Amino acid sequence: MLMQGQAQPDEVTRILARARSALDDFRAETQAIAAQHEQMAAWYAEHGDQAAARLERRTATVQQQLLAELDAAFDAMEAAVYAALELDP
């Protein structure tokens, strides 16, 4: 039940869609950054700097983990909003 001043379901759906779009843009950028770290890791490994290669691989892994956590958090928030509004996702 919506109270006066609360967002209407259509508005909430539009807001979530915009947030999802921003998250998708962020995901693409983060994946590109992680790929760059992987490329640098390969370059360092080829040039004999194993410590730098490990650091670059670790950085890429952290980027991917943070992205996965953000995705999971957004999915949970989105599900909670839809459940609270009694809407289908």
N, C-alpha and C positions, 0 to 999 in steps of 0.2 A: 504494500500500500504506500503510495507516494504522498508525502506531506507537502504543503505549500512551500515553495522555494526549492524543492528538490528537482534535480534534472529529470527530464522525461526519458523513458527507455530509448527512444530514437536518438536523443542527444547523447546519452551514455554510449550507445553503440557507435556513434560517429567519433566520439572522443577516444574510445578504445581502438577504433580502426586507425585513427591518427597516431596514437601511441604505438600501435603495432607496426605501422609504417616507419616511424622513427626508429624503432627497435630493429627492423629489417635493414635500414640504412646503416645503423651502428654495427649490426652483425657483419655486413659486407665489408665495412672498413676494418673491423677487428680481424676478420679472416684474412684480409689482404696483409695486414700488419703481421699476423702470425706466419703467413707464408713468407714474408720478407725475412723474418727471424730464422725460419727453416733454411732459406737460401743462404743467409749469412753463416748459419751453422755448417752447411755443406762447404762453403768457401773456406772457413776457418779450418775445418777438418782436412781439406785438400792441402792447405798450407801448413799443416802440422801443429796448429794451435788447438789442441784438444780441450783445454780449459775454456777458451772462448767459445768453441763449438758447443760444449755442454751448457754454458750460460745462455747462448742463443736458443738452444733447444728447450731449455727450461723456461725461458721467457715466452716462447711460442706456446708451450703447454699451459702456462699460467693464463695467457690470453684466452685460450680455448676454454679453460675451466671457468674463468670469470664469465665468459659469454654463456656457457651452459647454465651457470647459477642464475644469471640475469633472465634467461629464457624461462627457467623453471619458476622463478619468482613472478614473472609477468603472467605466465600461464595460470598460476595459483590465484593471483589477484583477479585476473579476468574471469575465472571460474566462480570466484566468490561474488563478484559484482553481478554476474548473470544469475547466480543462485539467489542473491538477495532481491533482485528485481523479478525473480521467477520467469526468466527468459531462457530461450534455447540459445546456446552459443553459435 
